[in-house]
């Protein structure tokens, strides 16, 4: 007589009388975590994040499920025990998904999840183990997605970062304190006067002129977003958004900006103390190793789940503190200001082009006031310093929302609104180098400043093309396009990935 075929693992699990509280807890938390990782990997790529997610969304549910399961066996809960794990599993699964999709507390959604979980536990509890199977299958799909992401990160080529000369070993002959103030989305003074912006800003312009700042009116950014622009600026190289039109950023952008780049390293190698002051923890979200000696934001202030900016942090008071400290070494400050910023990002958040413009102009006034206070404080304590105001990108005024910039346009005013940026410099002793005419885009700014500080013009031989690039997804074949050439002309040229960029 033949042997009876042993049931498969799945059937044995579904037919078992055991309740598997640990498996129920893991199934409830695993897919939501993998779902979040698959969509926000660059925001959570740290060991601290991994430990946090494992502890809060896997280990903690296991403890709660085991405790609840044990308590449900007490005599006072007789008749309700069979509902406990189904309720906890469904509620936890949906609550975690809600948390990852909507970080703020959404009371109505939570109430809806609670009611649904109660109804499921009461009327559909016999299907509880099938729900666990579905959750685990979803987690398996999520695991493969995250694994693919990790593989892409591990095999990413950093060839584009290689410098064409020995600028990494530049030696400064001049060592003034250097202040890089970056107001987000601040267009050039000439753009402020065009028909899209139409802003009267003579008071701030007059303040700068009275304090011997030189403005570069046709300056523009190479890239349209904060991370992509700063990555190119601090690496002094073009990255072309990594040709990734979905993300429209560059790999490891926060690590490049905050941890390891030729600009920061050059200042440190030349004996500078380095300071990062910001109104936002945007650059610190994924907890990159801090390459700066000092920072006004402690990592303990940064929630593991956040919307990317957080509460506005002061920069003026920390600047005063560091200006008055006893450090005798020369200093490099990178000061990030959130305003005037760009208009709203999505159609759903947009107030319309006219209202977005009004709000941008209001924020411009706030940005001017803060920068005036910062500059006055610097010049009072450090009159022979090099102070550079350079924005990261334009304000996108004239559009309803920034996402419209992903659609091909031949409107030069709109293109200018996206890429126009402010560059204004206070040169020590008002000694302006002749080659400052080469200051056209951020990718070359620090190479030119290092030429000035080293008094060695050989570094000008390897300037990057002063071109501006954009990712387009509508109105043309999706891809990375050159929108402005080195002469400042609006063009339309699709860029192709060619080996080591």
N, C-alpha and C positions, 0 to 999 in steps of 0.2 A: 504494500500500500504506500503511495507517494506521500511526501512530506507536505503539510499544509503551508502555503506561501505566507510568509510573515508580512503583516501590514506595513506600509511605508511610514516614514517618520511623520509625515503630515497627517495621515489618517490616525495614527496612534495619538498624536497631539490633540486632534479634534475630538477623538472618542474618549480621551482620558478624563477621569474624574478629578484629577489634580487641578489646582487653580493657577499655578505659576505666577505669583505676584512679582517676582523679580523680572521675568520675561515681559510681563505686562507693563512694568515701569520703563524698561529699556525700550520697548516698542513705541511707547508714547512719546519718548524724548528724542530718539535717534533720528528719525526722518526730519523733524523740524530743525534740528541742529545742522544736519547735512544740507537741507534746503537753504538755510541762511548762509552757510559756508559757500555754497555753489553760486550765490548771487552777490556775496560781499567778501570774497576771499581776501582781497587786498586790504580790507578794513580790519580783518581779524587774524592776520598772519603773524601771530606771535605766540610764544609758549604760554604767556600769561593768559591769552585768550583761550587757548586750548584747555588749560587747567580750569579756567572759569566755566566754560561750557560743559566740560565733563563733570565738574562738581555740581553745578546748579541744575543742569538739565538732564543728567543721567544719574549721578550718585544720590542727590537729594530726593528725586522721585522714588528711587529704590528704597531708601530709608522710610519714606512716608508710606509707600505701598505696603511694605512689610509690617510696619506698625499698625496701619489701618486693618490689614488682613488679620493680624493677630487679635486686635481688639474686637473685630467683627465676630470672632468665635466665642466671645463671652456670652453668658446666658441672657444678659439684658438686651442683647441685639439679635436674639433668636428670631429667625424669619426674615432678617434683613441682610444677612451675610452674603447671599448670592448676588446682591445688587452693588456691593461696595467696589469690587475691582472693575466691573464694567463702567460704573460711573467715573471712578478715578482715571481710568485709562482714556476714555473718550474726552473727558473734561481737560485732562492734562495735555493730550495731543492737540486739541483745538485751541486751548489757551496758549500753548507755546507757539503755535502757528500765528495766532493773533499778535503775540508779543513781538515776533520777528517781522511781521508785516506792518504793525502799527506800534512803534516803541512807546508812545505815551499811553497812559491808562485810558481805555475806551469803555466806560461803564456799561453802555447799552449793549455793546458787543459781548462783554463778559457775562452780562445777565442772559443774553440769548444763548451763549454757550452753556451756561449753567442749566437753563431750562431744557435745552436739547439733551444734555447729558443725563439729567434726571429721567426724562421720558425714555431715552434709550435704555437706561439701566432697568427701568420698571417694565418695559414692554418687549424689549429686544435682547435682553441679557443672554438668551440661549445662543445668540450669534456672536457673542463676545470673542470667542477664540478665532473666529473667521476674521473679525476686525483686526486682531493682533497679526494674523497672517498677512492681511492687506498692508498694514503698517510696516511690517518687516520687508515686504516686497518693495514698497516705496523707498524704504531705507536702502535697500540693495541698489536700486536705480540711482539714488542720491550718492551712494558710495562710489559707483562707477563714474559719475559726473565729477565729483570732487577729486577722484584719483586722476582723471584726465587733466584737471586743472593743475594738480601738483606736478604731474609729469611735464606739462608745458612750462611751469615755473623753473623746474630743475634743469630743463634743456634750453632755457632762454639764453640767447647769445648777447653778450655785453660788448661786442666788437665795436659798436657805434661810439662807445665811450672813450676809445683810445685816442690820445692826443697826437697830432701830427708833428709835434716838436717837444722840446724839453721845458715847456711852461710849467710843468708840475714841480720843477726844481727852481723856479724863479726866485731871485734874491732881490729884495727891496733895498734901494738906497735911500728912499724917503719912507718915513714911517709915521705919517699923521694918523690920528684916530679916524676911522672910516665908519660912516653911518649910512646904511642902506635902508631907506624908508620906502616901503611898498604899500601904497594905497590901492586897494582892490578896485579894478574897473575904472580907473581915472584916465580919461582921454586927454589928448594934448590940448593946450590952450587955444590953438588954431581951430581944432575940431569943436571946441566949446562955442565958437562963434558961428558955426555953420547952421544951416536951416533946421537940421534935425534936433540939435541941442539948444541953440539960441539962448546962451547963458551969459549974463554979465558977471564976470569974475575978476574985475580990475583990482579989487581990494587985496586979494591974495597975491595976484600977479605983482602988484606994486610992492607988497611986503617982501617978496622974494627979490625983486629987482633992487630994492633999497639995501638988501643984505648981500649984494654981490653974487646972486645966483644967476647962472646962465641957463636959458631954456633952449631946448632943441625941438623946434615946432613941428617937424615932419616925422618925428620918431614914431615907431609902431612896433607891435609885438610880432613874434614869429609864430605863436600858437595862441589859440583862442581861450584856453582855460588856465586856471591857476596852477594846477599840478604840471600840465604839459609845458607851460611857459617857464616856470621856475626850474624844471628839470633841464631844459635847454640852456637856461641862463647859467646855472651853477656848474653844468658840465661843459659849457662853452662849445657845445656841439649840437647838431641837428639829429633828432630822433624820428621825425616824421610820424609821430603818434604810434610808433611800432607797427604802422600799417594795420592797426586794429580799429576798424570803424565802429565796432560795437561798443568798446570801452572808451575810445577817443582819448586815451591817456597813454602814458608810458609805463612800462613795467618797473616796479620798485621805486616809484616816484618819491614817496615819502622818505625812503632810505637814502635816495640820492640827495634830496634837499637837506635832510636833517642829520645824516650820519657821515656820509663819505662822498665828497666831491672835490675836484681840483681847486675850486675857489676857497672853500673853508680850509682845506689842507694847506694851501699856500699861505694863508694868514697865520695859521698855527705854526707852520714851519719857520715863519719869519718873526716868531716871538710874540704874536698878538694874543691877547685874551679875547675870547669870542663869546658873544651874547646873542641869544634869540629872545625877542620880546614880541608877543602876539596878543591880539584881542580875542583869538580863538584857538582851540586845540585842534583845528583842522589838519595841520601837518603832523600831529602827534597821535592821531586816532589809532593807528595799529602799533603804537608803542615802539617805534624804531629806536635803536640805540642812539642816544643823544651825543652828537659829535661836538656840540657847543659846550663851552665851559660853564655857562650860566643860562638859565631859562626862567621866565616868570611864571610858568605853569608847571605844577607838579603832576606827575602821572597819576597820583592818587585822586586827583580832581576829575579825571577823565573816565566816565562810565564805560563799561564794556559794550553796552548797547546804547547807541546814540544816533542822532541825526546829522552829525558831522561838524557842527559849529559850537554848540553849547552856549552858556551864558557869556556875555561880553566881559573880557578880562581887561583891567587897566594896564596901560603901557607907560603913561607919563610918570607915575610915581616910581615904578621900578627903574625907569631911566634915570630919574633924579638920584635914586639910591646908588646906582652903579656909577654915575658920573662923580659921585662924592666919595667913592670907596678908596681904599688905600693902595689899590693895584697900580704899580708903577709902569707896567708894560703897556705898549700901545694897544688899542682896543678896536675890535670890529663888531659893529652892531648890525643885526638884521632885524628890522622892526616892521611887523606886518600889521596893517590897518584894514579893517573890514569894509570901510566905506570909501567911495560911494557905491561900490559893487556894481554888478550888472543887474538888469531888469529880471523879473521873475523867470523861472526856468521852463515851466510847462504851461500849456494852454489853460489847464484847469486852475492854475494859480494866478494867471495874468489878469490885470485890471484893464487891459487895453493899452495900446501904444501911448495915448495921450496921458493917462493916469500914471503909467509906468515912468514916463518922462518926468512928470511933476515930482514923483517920489524920489527919482534919481537925483534931481536937482536939490531937493531938500537934504538928501544924504551928502551931497557934494559940499554943502555949507558946513555940515558937521565934520566932514573930513578935513576941510580947510582949517577950521578952528583948532582941531586937534594937532594937525601938522604945524600950524603956526606956534602953538604952545611948545611942541617938541623942539622945533628949530630954535625958538627963543631961548629955551633952557640949554640947548647944546652950545649955541653961540656965546651965551653968558659964561659958561664954564670952559668952553673949548673953541675959541674964535678962529684958530688956525686948522680946524678939522676939514676933512673932505666929507661933504654931505651930499648924498645922491637920493633924489626922489625919483623912483621909477616904478610905474604901475605894471601889472602883470598882463592885462588885456583891456579891451575897450568896454564900454558900458552897454552896448547893444541897443541903445536908444534909437527909436524909429521902428523897431520890431515890436510885436505884441508880447513875445517871449523869446528867450534865447534859443530854444529848439528850432525856431524858424530859420536860424542861421545854418541849419543842416540842409536846407534847400538851395540849390544853385540860384544865384542872382547875378545880374550884370549891373545892378545899381551901385555905382561907386560910393555913394553916400552911406549905404548900408554896409558895404565892405569896410569902409573907413571906420564906421561906428563900432565894428567888431574888433578891428585890429589897431586903431589909433590908441597910443598910450603916451602918458606924460613922462618926459625925462627932463629933469632940472638939476643942475649940479652947482654946488658951492666949492670951487677949487681953492685950496689953501693959498693964502696971500694973493688971491685972484690971478695966479699964474696959470694961464690956460694953455695947454699944449696945442701946437698947430694941427696935429692929427686928430683933434677932437671932431673934425668934420666927418670922421669915419663912424661916429656914433649914430647909428641908424636903427639898429634893432638889438634886443637884449642878448642874443646869442654871442655878440662880440663885445659887450660892454666891459666885462671884467678882464678880458684879454687886453683891451685898450687901457683900462685902469692899471693893470699890472705893468704895461709898457711905461706908463707914467711913473709908477712907484719904483720900477727897476731902472728907469732911464736907459732902457735898451729897446730900440725899435725893431729888433729882429722878430719880436713876437707879433708884429703887424703883418708879417709875411704869410701867416696862416689863418687869416680871418675867414670865418664861415660866410657863405652867401647870405646877404641881407634879404632873405625871402620869407614870405609868410604863407603858411599852409593851413588847410582846413579839411575836415572830414565831411564829405557830402553824401547824403543818403537818399535825397529826393531831387527830381528834376534832371538827373543825369545818372550815368552808371555809378553805383556806389564805390567810393574809394577816397584816397587822400589826394588832394589837389593843391597845386601851387596857385594862390590867388593874387599875390603881389610879388613882382620880381625885384631884383636888386636895385633897379632904378626907380622903384616906387610906382611902376605901372601895374594896373589891374590886368591880370592875365587869367587864363583858364587852361591848366596843364595837368593832366593826370600823372601822378607819380607812381612808378613801378618799383617793387622790391627787387633789389639787385644784390644778392649775396650779403656781404658785410656792409651795411649801409654806409 
